[in-house]
Amino acid sequence: MIKSIRRNEHPLSDVLTTSTKIAMPTPAEMDKLQRLETLLEPCRYLTELLGGEKYVSCSVVLPAFCHLFRVMESSDDDPTYVTKFKPTFREDLETRKGNANIAYLKIATALDPRFKALKCIPRAERSEVWASITNLLKEDMVTAEKPMQEKTSEPPKKKLTLLAASSESDSEHEEDSIENSVHRYRVEPAINSDFCPLEWWSNHAGSHSRLAPYAQKYLATPATSVPCESNWLSAEE
């Protein structure tokens, strides 16, 4: 809206002064609009990014929050109206972030090879994210094994001790395997932000077979059901 007003300033001024009593913004107000347009440009860009339909968007939410909070930090060079605007914007953004499913978004961000360094998350919380992914894999493995255990007939009592020891050993091996698979993914080099994370997972599904199905699930989740990208592009045209 601001961009349209500034782009059509002179035609709007001619129309409003001849046919209506509505006044155009003053030159000082137009200068403020120019500053606000620059300030809000990251919002426009991220709206398009999060509203895309043909690429990964869910894992971009937390990096987007982090970027906007950083952009809206007050500085000594800000004029008074910007100094008032930024804290109000950050307060509203904090409310919106509080309403999001942060736990889900953290896992999606970690499973995106572009953002798995988790720089958008406080350092103290990063290990918790990887622990939650490890626990998720373990819980799903236990759930998948239960139906098989229920169908298996009860073995002879004389073999119970041996089977119990074997089961415990297998369980420990599975846990180690899960933890190792998460570690292998973590030490993989991150990819450039321009690359497609789903394509990366498609090429690395064999070496990360435990994590690949979860990556597909979380990364395929859209950030929003509203196709903002097409709406913005239509408005620009």
C-alpha positions as CSV (number, residue, x, y, z in Angstrom):
1,M,0.0,0.0,0.0
2,I,2.8,2.4,0.9
3,K,4.7,1.6,-2.2
4,S,1.6,2.2,-4.4
5,I,1.0,5.6,-2.8
6,R,4.6,6.7,-3.3
7,R,4.7,5.4,-6.8
8,N,1.5,7.2,-7.8
9,E,2.1,10.3,-5.7
10,H,1.6,12.9,-8.4
11,P,-1.5,11.3,-10.1
12,L,-3.1,10.8,-6.7
13,S,-2.4,14.4,-5.8
14,D,-3.9,15.7,-9.0
15,V,-7.1,13.7,-8.6
16,L,-7.6,14.4,-4.9
17,T,-7.1,18.2,-5.2
18,T,-9.5,18.5,-8.1
19,S,-12.4,16.1,-7.2
20,T,-12.4,15.5,-3.4
21,K,-11.6,17.2,-0.1
22,I,-9.2,14.4,0.9
23,A,-5.7,15.8,1.5
24,M,-2.6,14.1,0.3
25,P,0.1,13.3,2.9
26,T,2.5,16.2,3.4
27,P,6.1,16.0,2.2
28,A,7.2,15.2,5.8
29,E,4.6,12.4,5.9
30,M,5.8,11.1,2.6
31,D,9.3,10.9,4.0
32,K,8.0,8.9,6.9
33,L,6.2,6.5,4.5
34,Q,9.5,6.1,2.6
35,R,11.2,5.1,5.8
36,L,8.4,2.7,6.8
37,E,8.5,1.1,3.4
38,T,12.1,0.3,3.8
39,L,11.5,-0.9,7.4
40,L,8.6,-3.2,6.3
41,E,10.3,-4.7,3.3
42,P,11.5,-7.8,5.3
43,C,7.9,-8.4,6.3
44,R,6.8,-8.3,2.6
45,Y,9.6,-10.7,1.6
46,L,8.9,-13.1,4.5
47,T,5.2,-13.1,3.8
48,E,5.9,-14.3,0.3
49,L,8.4,-16.8,1.5
50,L,6.2,-18.4,4.2
51,G,3.2,-18.4,1.9
52,G,4.7,-20.3,-0.9
53,E,3.0,-23.4,-2.2
54,K,5.8,-25.2,-4.2
55,Y,8.7,-25.1,-1.8
56,V,9.5,-25.8,1.9
57,S,8.2,-23.1,4.2
58,C,7.5,-24.7,7.7
59,S,11.2,-24.8,8.6
60,V,11.6,-21.1,7.7
61,V,9.2,-19.8,10.4
62,L,11.7,-19.7,13.3
63,P,14.5,-18.2,11.2
64,A,11.9,-15.6,10.0
65,F,10.9,-14.7,13.5
66,C,14.6,-14.4,14.4
67,H,15.3,-12.1,11.4
68,L,12.3,-9.8,12.1
69,F,13.2,-9.4,15.8
70,R,16.7,-8.4,14.8
71,V,15.5,-6.0,12.1
72,M,13.1,-4.4,14.6
73,E,15.7,-3.7,17.2
74,S,15.8,0.0,18.1
75,S,18.9,2.0,17.4
76,D,20.2,5.5,18.4
77,D,19.7,6.7,14.8
78,D,16.0,6.0,14.7
79,P,13.6,9.0,14.5
80,T,10.9,9.2,17.1
81,Y,8.1,7.6,15.1
82,V,10.3,4.6,14.3
83,T,11.3,4.3,18.0
84,K,7.6,4.0,18.8
85,F,6.9,1.7,15.9
86,K,9.6,-1.0,16.5
87,P,8.7,-1.9,20.1
88,T,5.0,-2.2,19.1
89,F,5.9,-4.4,16.2
90,R,8.1,-6.6,18.3
91,E,5.4,-6.9,21.0
92,D,2.8,-8.0,18.4
93,L,5.3,-10.4,16.8
94,E,6.1,-12.0,20.3
95,T,2.3,-12.7,20.7
96,R,2.1,-14.4,17.3
97,K,5.2,-16.4,18.1
98,G,3.6,-17.5,21.4
99,N,0.6,-18.9,19.5
100,A,2.7,-21.0,17.2
101,N,3.6,-24.7,17.8
102,I,7.2,-23.9,18.6
103,A,8.2,-27.5,19.5
104,Y,7.0,-28.7,16.0
105,L,8.8,-25.8,14.3
106,K,12.0,-26.5,16.1
107,I,12.1,-30.1,14.8
108,A,11.2,-28.9,11.3
109,T,14.1,-26.3,11.4
110,A,16.6,-29.0,12.6
111,L,15.6,-31.4,9.9
112,D,16.1,-28.7,7.2
113,P,19.8,-29.0,6.2
114,R,19.9,-25.3,5.5
115,F,19.1,-24.3,9.1
116,K,20.3,-27.3,11.2
117,A,22.9,-25.2,12.9
118,L,19.8,-23.8,14.7
119,K,21.2,-20.3,14.9
120,C,17.7,-19.0,15.2
121,I,17.2,-20.8,18.5
122,P,19.0,-19.8,21.8
123,R,22.2,-21.9,22.2
124,A,21.0,-23.3,25.5
125,E,17.9,-24.9,23.8
126,R,19.7,-26.5,20.8
127,S,20.7,-29.7,22.5
128,E,17.1,-30.1,23.7
129,V,15.9,-30.0,20.1
130,W,18.2,-32.9,19.0
131,A,17.2,-34.8,22.2
132,S,13.5,-34.5,21.2
133,I,14.3,-35.8,17.7
134,T,16.1,-38.8,19.2
135,N,13.3,-39.5,21.6
136,L,10.8,-39.2,18.8
137,L,12.6,-41.9,16.8
138,K,12.8,-44.2,19.9
139,E,9.1,-43.8,20.7
140,D,8.0,-44.5,17.2
141,M,10.3,-47.5,17.1
142,V,8.7,-48.9,20.3
143,T,5.2,-48.2,18.9
144,A,6.0,-50.1,15.7
145,E,7.3,-53.1,17.6
146,K,4.3,-53.5,19.9
147,P,2.0,-55.1,17.3
148,M,4.7,-57.6,16.3
149,Q,5.2,-58.5,20.0
150,E,1.5,-59.0,20.5
151,K,1.3,-61.4,17.6
152,T,4.3,-63.5,18.7
153,S,3.4,-66.6,20.7
154,E,4.8,-66.9,24.2
155,P,8.1,-68.8,24.1
156,P,8.9,-71.8,26.4
157,K,9.7,-70.7,30.0
158,K,13.1,-72.2,30.0
159,K,14.2,-69.8,27.2
160,L,12.9,-66.6,28.9
161,T,16.2,-65.7,30.6
162,L,18.2,-66.0,27.4
163,L,15.6,-64.1,25.4
164,A,15.4,-61.3,28.0
165,A,19.1,-60.8,27.8
166,S,19.0,-60.9,24.0
167,S,16.1,-58.4,23.9
168,E,17.9,-56.0,26.2
169,S,21.1,-56.1,24.1
170,D,19.1,-55.5,20.9
171,S,17.3,-52.6,22.5
172,E,20.6,-51.0,23.5
173,H,21.9,-51.5,20.0
174,E,18.8,-49.9,18.5
175,E,19.2,-46.9,20.8
176,D,22.8,-46.5,19.9
177,S,21.9,-46.8,16.2
178,I,19.3,-44.0,16.6
179,E,21.7,-41.7,18.4
180,N,24.4,-42.4,15.8
181,S,22.0,-41.7,12.9
182,V,21.1,-38.3,14.5
183,H,24.8,-37.5,15.1
184,R,25.7,-38.4,11.5
185,Y,23.1,-36.0,10.2
186,R,24.2,-33.2,12.6
187,V,27.9,-33.4,11.4
188,E,26.9,-33.3,7.7
189,P,27.8,-29.9,6.2
190,A,24.9,-27.5,5.9
191,I,23.6,-26.6,2.5
192,N,23.3,-23.2,0.9
193,S,19.9,-21.5,1.6
194,D,19.2,-21.5,-2.2
195,F,19.2,-25.3,-2.3
196,C,16.0,-27.4,-2.0
197,P,16.1,-29.4,1.3
198,L,13.7,-32.0,0.0
199,E,16.0,-32.7,-2.9
200,W,18.9,-33.0,-0.4
201,W,17.0,-35.6,1.6
202,S,16.0,-37.4,-1.6
203,N,19.7,-37.8,-2.4
204,H,20.7,-38.7,1.1
205,A,17.8,-40.9,2.1
206,G,19.9,-44.0,2.0
207,S,22.6,-42.7,4.4
208,H,20.0,-41.2,6.7
209,S,17.2,-43.8,6.4
210,R,16.0,-43.3,10.0
211,L,15.5,-39.6,9.7
212,A,14.4,-39.3,6.1
213,P,10.7,-40.1,6.7
214,Y,10.5,-37.6,9.5
215,A,12.2,-34.9,7.4
216,Q,9.7,-35.6,4.6
217,K,6.8,-35.3,7.1
218,Y,8.0,-32.1,8.8
219,L,9.3,-30.3,5.8
220,A,6.2,-31.0,3.7
221,T,4.1,-29.2,6.3
222,P,3.2,-25.7,5.0
223,A,3.8,-22.7,7.2
224,T,0.4,-21.4,6.3
225,S,-2.6,-22.6,4.3
226,V,-2.9,-19.1,2.7
227,P,-1.2,-18.8,-0.6
228,C,0.3,-15.4,0.2
229,E,2.9,-15.6,-2.5
230,S,0.5,-15.7,-5.4
231,N,-1.6,-12.9,-3.8
232,W,1.4,-10.6,-3.4
233,L,2.6,-11.3,-6.9
234,S,-0.8,-10.5,-8.2
235,A,-0.9,-7.2,-6.3
236,E,2.6,-6.3,-7.6
237,E,1.4,-6.8,-11.2
